Amino acid sequence: MSSFSDYLYKKQKISVIGLGYVRLPLAVKLARIQRVVRFDVNHRRIEELKKGVDISRKISPEELKEVSIIEFSSEPDVLKTCSCIIFAVTTPVDKLKNPKYSYLKEARMCSSKNH
């Protein structure tokens, strides 16, 4: 089990699953003080972010380059290196505004296989 000091001294990693317009800024903020792994199944999106390109334009290329302790990956095995996982995936709703949990279920399955 990880202790607070493990996070304080950056001995542990936090993963944020999902790279949408809310999740990416969250990961960047966390990465200013903590080692962060950003995981998404969209390989193309990961490659863009590694190059400093955020198509949602929420984070500037300069901000992405400033954050040196953030790791972007589309490989589920990277989750094995994280002691804390934050699920921040899209939850669309149907016509009656009932949430569809398919993305959350997929993320949970991916993390449970690799954590």
Secondary structure, DSSP 8 states (H G I E B T S, - for coil): ---HHHHHTT-SEEEEE--STTHHHHHHHHHTTSEEEEE-S-HHHHHHHHTT--TT-SS-HHHHHH-TTEEEE--GGGGGG-SEEEE-----B-TT--B--HHHHHHHHHHHH--
